[in-house]
Amino acid sequence: MTLPRHIAIIMDGNGRWANKQGLPRIAGHKVGVESVRAAIKFCLAKKIEVLTLFAFSTENWERPKEEVGFLIGHLFTEVLGKEISELHKNGVQFRVIGEIEKLDKKLQQSIHEAEKLTANNSGLKLVVALSYSGRWDITKATQQLCYEVEVGKLKSSDITIELLNDRVSLHDLPEPDLLIRTSGEKRISNFMLWQLAYTELYFTDILWPDFREDAFTEALNVYENRSRRFGK
């Protein structure tokens, strides 16, 4: 089987899953964590190089305060604290991309400690997009180039696709080969707009809390049958 080097996932449908069960939305997020564990285990077994998970977007800050508070102030902090030692034991390198400065101070500290602990691991690179948007990513890279022009390091005519690419998040990793979005929505929702230029898109009606090994295998089977020509 031809496997993707880099898989990106928009983990959608936690709230709808909870509603179907007659449970509060928060319950869906808790069960969704089990699917995250399953996805990491699956990628480790398949020796996937990079797994990027869209956990919380810039736009998600507009959700109800109770839900945001649970996700940012409790779930992410608690899960990271519990899981990082296991990730480290399995050789996983952990990274977070996004506007980290907007996060709770305790969570920021946990992220920095986790990244430092796992920085030299050579196994799966697990990237969590937290308070992230593709437009923010491109804007940040553009600001950096503008600054370099201002201080005389570059001329505007020097700016190329390659230079901008070197300043977006994950520029040192292969671009995603496969994007998976769960829950039946068929859009990329401001996720990795620059990096997804030639990514294969896979949409499934399965809600994220139900997305486990069989569903992941089906996504890879579909990917294997795609013809990737990169516009050539």
GIPEDA-V540168 format. One record per pair of residues at least 24 apart in sequence whose C-alpha atoms are under 8 Angstrom apart, sorted by the first residue. I is the first residue (numbers start at 0). J is the second residue. D is the distance in Angstrom with one decimal. If there is no record, write none. Layout:
BEGIN
i;j;d
I;J;D
I;J;D
END
This chain:
BEGIN
i;j;d
0;223;6.7
1;223;5.7
2;47;7.5
2;219;7.1
2;223;7.1
3;47;7.0
3;175;7.9
3;176;5.4
3;177;6.5
4;47;5.5
4;48;5.2
4;49;6.3
4;173;7.3
4;175;7.4
4;176;6.5
5;47;6.7
5;48;6.0
5;49;4.5
5;50;5.9
5;51;7.7
5;173;6.6
5;174;6.6
5;175;4.6
5;176;5.5
5;177;6.8
6;47;7.8
6;49;6.3
6;50;5.0
6;51;6.3
6;175;5.5
6;176;6.1
6;177;5.0
6;178;6.0
6;179;7.6
7;50;5.8
7;51;4.5
7;52;5.9
7;53;7.7
7;175;6.1
7;177;6.3
7;178;4.7
7;179;6.3
8;50;7.8
8;51;6.3
8;52;5.0
8;53;6.2
8;178;5.6
8;179;4.7
8;180;5.8
9;52;6.4
9;53;5.1
9;54;7.6
9;178;7.6
9;179;6.3
9;180;4.7
9;181;6.7
9;187;7.8
10;52;7.1
10;53;6.3
10;54;6.9
10;180;6.3
10;181;6.0
10;207;5.5
11;180;6.7
11;181;5.2
11;182;5.6
11;206;6.5
11;207;5.5
12;181;6.8
12;182;5.0
12;206;4.7
12;207;5.4
12;208;7.4
13;206;6.8
13;207;6.0
13;208;6.2
15;206;7.6
16;206;6.4
16;207;8.0
16;208;7.0
24;66;7.7
25;66;6.6
25;69;7.5
27;208;6.8
28;208;7.9
29;74;7.7
30;208;5.6
31;207;6.2
31;208;4.4
31;209;8.0
32;208;7.7
33;208;7.2
34;207;6.9
34;208;5.7
34;209;7.1
34;210;6.1
34;211;6.1
37;211;6.1
37;212;7.0
38;211;6.9
38;212;7.4
38;215;7.7
39;125;8.0
41;212;6.7
42;123;7.5
43;122;7.9
43;123;6.4
46;123;7.2
47;123;6.5
48;122;7.2
48;123;5.1
48;124;6.1
49;123;5.7
49;124;4.7
49;125;6.0
49;126;7.4
49;172;7.9
50;123;7.3
50;124;6.3
50;125;5.1
50;126;6.1
51;125;6.0
51;126;4.5
51;127;5.8
51;128;7.1
52;125;7.9
52;126;6.2
52;127;5.0
52;128;6.0
53;127;6.2
53;128;4.8
53;129;6.9
53;131;8.0
53;190;7.5
54;127;6.4
54;128;5.7
54;129;5.6
55;128;6.6
55;129;4.8
55;130;5.3
55;131;6.7
56;128;7.5
56;129;6.2
56;130;4.8
56;131;4.8
56;132;5.9
57;129;8.0
57;130;4.7
57;131;5.2
57;132;5.7
58;132;8.0
59;130;7.8
60;130;7.9
71;102;7.1
71;103;6.9
71;106;7.6
72;103;6.6
72;106;7.5
75;106;7.5
76;105;7.6
76;106;5.4
76;109;7.1
79;109;7.3
79;110;7.8
79;113;8.0
80;109;7.2
83;113;6.4
87;116;7.5
87;117;5.8
87;120;7.4
89;122;7.5
90;117;7.6
90;120;5.0
90;121;6.1
90;122;4.9
90;123;7.0
91;117;6.7
91;120;5.9
91;121;6.9
91;122;5.0
91;123;4.9
91;124;5.8
91;125;6.6
92;117;4.9
92;118;5.7
92;119;7.1
92;120;5.2
92;121;6.8
92;122;6.6
92;123;6.2
92;124;4.7
92;125;6.0
93;117;6.0
93;118;7.1
93;124;6.1
93;125;5.0
93;126;6.1
93;127;7.9
94;124;7.5
94;125;6.2
94;126;4.7
94;127;6.3
95;126;5.5
95;127;4.8
95;128;5.8
95;129;6.6
96;126;7.1
96;127;6.3
96;128;4.9
96;129;6.2
96;130;8.0
96;131;6.7
96;168;6.7
97;128;5.9
97;129;5.3
97;130;5.1
97;131;4.1
97;132;7.1
97;136;7.6
98;129;7.2
98;130;5.4
98;131;6.1
99;129;7.3
99;130;6.8
101;130;7.4
102;130;7.7
131;190;7.7
132;189;5.4
132;190;5.6
132;191;7.0
133;189;5.0
133;190;4.9
133;191;4.5
133;192;4.9
133;193;7.0
134;189;6.6
134;192;7.1
136;167;5.9
136;168;6.6
136;191;7.7
137;167;6.3
137;193;7.1
139;167;7.4
140;166;4.9
140;167;5.3
167;193;8.0
174;198;7.7
177;201;7.2
177;222;7.2
179;203;7.7
179;218;7.6
181;205;5.6
181;206;5.5
181;207;5.7
181;210;7.7
182;206;4.3
182;207;6.6
197;229;6.1
199;225;7.9
END
